Amino acid sequence: MTILLAIFTLVLLPVAYIWDGYVTQTLWNWFAVPLGAPKLTLVGAIGLSVLVTSFYLSSAVATRVQMAKAPDPSNEDEKAMRNFTHFVLLGFAIPLLSYVTGMIVHHFQ
């Protein structure tokens, strides 16, 4: 099961970056461009998404290393499923929530 989740994650990772890049591009062009910022392309938005994600992940890894003093009693499948759920939330659900919220705010501009 752990190997299957790893393969599924590797397949979904590019899709998540493209989705997050699309959301970033759309929100940027809705809210930052009217303030004078340059337009953001999809490729630029994906790059920005990768950059921010790498900052977040390095911070999260550092936090987990500091908190990993006691051994975790759960089995490997539970850990893998927890990590996959975290990936789905960060990669798809949070950008979707941001997009919907931005769309509502943009509608009332």
C-alpha positions as CSV (number, residue, x, y, z in Angstrom):
1,M,0.0,0.0,0.0
2,T,2.9,2.4,0.8
3,I,4.4,1.9,-2.6
4,L,1.0,2.4,-4.3
5,L,0.5,5.7,-2.5
6,A,4.0,6.8,-3.4
7,I,3.4,6.1,-7.1
8,F,0.0,7.9,-6.9
9,T,1.6,10.9,-5.3
10,L,4.3,11.1,-7.9
11,V,1.7,11.0,-10.7
12,L,-0.4,13.7,-8.9
13,L,2.4,16.0,-8.1
14,P,2.7,17.7,-11.5
15,V,-1.1,18.0,-11.6
16,A,-1.1,19.7,-8.2
17,Y,1.7,22.1,-9.3
18,I,-0.3,23.0,-12.5
19,W,-3.5,23.5,-10.5
20,D,-1.8,25.6,-7.8
21,G,0.0,27.6,-10.6
22,Y,-3.3,28.2,-12.3
23,V,-4.9,29.4,-9.0
24,T,-1.9,31.6,-8.2
25,Q,-1.9,33.1,-11.7
26,T,-5.6,33.8,-11.6
27,L,-5.6,35.4,-8.1
28,W,-2.5,37.4,-9.0
29,N,-4.0,38.7,-12.2
30,W,-7.3,39.5,-10.4
31,F,-5.8,41.3,-7.4
32,A,-2.2,42.3,-7.9
33,V,-2.3,43.5,-11.6
34,P,-4.9,46.3,-10.9
35,L,-2.4,47.6,-8.2
36,G,0.3,48.0,-10.8
37,A,2.1,44.6,-10.6
38,P,3.1,42.9,-13.9
39,K,0.9,40.1,-15.2
40,L,1.9,36.6,-14.1
41,T,2.1,33.8,-16.7
42,L,1.1,30.2,-15.9
43,V,4.7,29.1,-16.1
44,G,5.8,31.9,-13.8
45,A,3.0,31.0,-11.4
46,I,4.0,27.4,-11.4
47,G,7.6,28.4,-10.7
48,L,6.4,30.7,-7.8
49,S,4.3,27.8,-6.5
50,V,7.2,25.4,-6.5
51,L,9.4,28.0,-4.8
52,V,6.9,28.7,-2.0
53,T,6.2,25.0,-1.6
54,S,9.9,24.3,-1.2
55,F,10.1,27.0,1.5
56,Y,7.1,25.5,3.2
57,L,8.4,22.0,3.0
58,S,11.8,22.9,4.4
59,S,10.2,24.6,7.3
60,A,7.8,21.7,7.9
61,V,10.7,19.2,7.8
62,A,12.6,21.2,10.3
63,T,9.6,21.3,12.6
64,R,9.0,17.6,12.3
65,V,12.7,16.9,13.1
66,Q,12.4,19.0,16.2
67,M,9.2,17.2,17.3
68,A,10.4,13.7,16.5
69,K,11.8,12.9,19.9
70,A,9.3,10.2,20.8
71,P,8.8,7.3,18.5
72,D,5.5,7.2,16.6
73,P,3.6,4.0,17.5
74,S,1.5,3.9,14.3
75,N,2.4,1.6,11.4
76,E,3.8,2.5,8.1
77,D,0.5,2.3,6.2
78,E,-1.1,4.8,8.6
79,K,1.8,7.2,8.2
80,A,1.7,6.9,4.4
81,M,-2.1,7.5,4.4
82,R,-1.6,10.5,6.7
83,N,1.1,12.0,4.4
84,F,-1.0,11.4,1.3
85,T,-4.0,13.1,2.9
86,H,-1.8,16.0,3.8
87,F,-0.6,16.1,0.2
88,V,-4.1,16.1,-1.2
89,L,-5.1,18.9,1.2
90,L,-2.1,21.1,0.3
91,G,-2.1,20.3,-3.4
92,F,-5.8,20.5,-4.2
93,A,-8.2,21.4,-1.5
94,I,-6.5,24.5,-0.2
95,P,-5.9,26.0,-3.7
96,L,-9.6,25.3,-4.5
97,L,-10.7,27.1,-1.3
98,S,-8.4,30.0,-2.2
99,Y,-9.7,30.1,-5.7
100,V,-13.4,30.1,-4.7
101,T,-12.8,32.8,-2.0
102,G,-10.9,34.9,-4.6
103,M,-13.7,34.4,-7.1
104,I,-16.2,35.7,-4.6
105,V,-14.1,38.7,-3.7
106,H,-13.4,39.4,-7.3
107,H,-17.1,39.4,-8.1
108,F,-17.7,42.2,-5.6
109,Q,-14.8,44.4,-6.9
